[in-house]
């Protein structure tokens, strides 16, 4: 694993002024029908590596399930707890991924770019033939699963990125990413009061805006589920369990925002969502790997999760 800086796994990026700045994605090739990046759509060639703890990876897992692509793209799952060498395949027998033959995701990164010194992240798609990373570009991964793998979608699969709505989906996604998906991290990893309060205000302003939007329709863009809903869901499902307390996003809980709470439960109770949610992995990951935020390593016993099963009247 030479060339890969593994000690940086737990370090949050900050800029001048104490604001969190997310690391850019290192590998941005795409798997497409025209193979423009050198990677063709080909069943049984690629492996999607994810963690049940990670919201960025979780969205890929949901899309894979909804589109029925699990039969043509294999799935590797890393342990929610990272050690000093990063994401581990300790959930597999012998602590080794059975397809890739590696113990740490960093080994695939090092094989792809021996000079890489950034954080190793999920999700990523790996070429099973070479063991090299094709992409860790999480926003593009799900869009390509929707648009490039259509031939292999299951019968009745939803169109999560319909051409007629793409501009609007992209616009909605941009605000959700900046203020909500990444906004909770900007709160949690801020190292100045001003940076924290700026992120906090933007987060709840956007949540209020989204709640108003959802008063008028079942989903963010009307009556059909889209990519935008999946991106919002993976943050909402973690909100009360970790972001409210651990990341100091505590104006109120998700369960105290009636419209958003019903919307999140509606999604959770839909096929392809709840069976990809692992609250135990989520809580252990955040509270046990962010040592700078939670040095005691104590994992909270709550919150009460029974509310997720209450009927959602959408």
Buried (B, 14 or more C-beta within 10 A) or exposed (E): BEEBBBEBBBEBBBEEEBBBBBEEBBBEBBBBEEEEEEBEBEEEBBBBBBBBBBBBBBBBBBBBBBBBBEEBBBBBBBBBBBBEBBBBBBBBEEEBBEBBEBBBBBBBBBBBBEEBEBBBBBBBBBBBEEBBBBBBBBBBBBBBBBBBBEEBBEEEBBBBBBEEBBEBBBEBBEBBBBBBBBBBBBBBBBBEEEBBEBBBBBBBEBBEBBBEBBEEEBBBBEEBBBBBBBBBBBBBBBBBBBBBBBBBBEBEBBBEBEBBBBBBBBBBBBEBBBEBBBBEBBBBBBBBBBEEBBEEEEBEEEBEEEEBEEEBEB
